[in-house]
Amino acid sequence: MKTSMICKGCWSQLHVPVVIRGPLAIPFRALGLGISRMHPNLCTLCETQFAKAKKAKQITVRVSVLFADVRGYTTLSEVLENPAIARLLSSFYERCASVIWERDGLINKLIGDAMLALFNFPLVREDHVRQAVQSGVELQRACAGIKASLGLSGQELAIGVGVGIHTGDVLLGEVGEFCRDFTAVGSVVNLASRLQGAAEAGEVLVTEEVYREVADLFPAAEARSYHLKGVEHPVSAYSLRA
């Protein structure tokens, strides 16, 4: 991933060049502005958006939600030793982070072999839907590279990444009373998660709302009807592949 010399958030939204790397970053660090722990191309000033969201308890934001999950984990545990599986997951997380950050997304959760990423917060982009989809496709390519590096590409193993993407308004904030968790919730998040669960290894499933924004990139994609767990009515979704 290409690292930026200036904070992408401050530049794109405020047109203020806050330097976060190199000698010119020293005066900014003296003012308390450093590299964000949440995104390597954002500064700590951009993290105040999270502070505002926490203070408000919950805020409504329009985002694109991407869920990704490693398929064939059980199969992997049968053909690989534990250290190799650990290396696989480590490589998966590193590639995911690089792909998501490259397209200005935010990794909100890492759960076992699954990941939740948000696009359009805190970095606002008009093309956040396209960025989410292209990230999903690039994740598939990255997973194929990891599989090849482990010497598994020539084996008939159903190993890969399943991705689900939806877009719309979500509630972002702290949930839970005793164990607080800063995350996104709502029907948009739930549907993206369900699509990820239905996606095959190597597949990116997106809703009609998402596909409308990327139809020019995937003109041959066809809609299919899916009966998803926890969703009352069938959902029309498009299957995209790298």
Secondary structure, 3 states (H helix, E strand, C coil): CCCCCECHHHHHHHCCCCECCCHHHHHHHHCCCCECCCCCCCECCCCHHHHHHHHCCEEEEEEEEEEEEEECHHHHHHHCCHHHHHHHHHHHHHHHHHHHHHCCEEEEEEECCEEEEEECCCCCCCCHHHHHHHHHHHHHHHHHHHHHHCCCCCCCCCCEEEEEEEEEEEEEEEECCCCCEEEEECHHHHHHHHHHHHCCCCEEEEEHHHHHHHCCCCCCCCEEEECCCCCCCCEEEEEECC
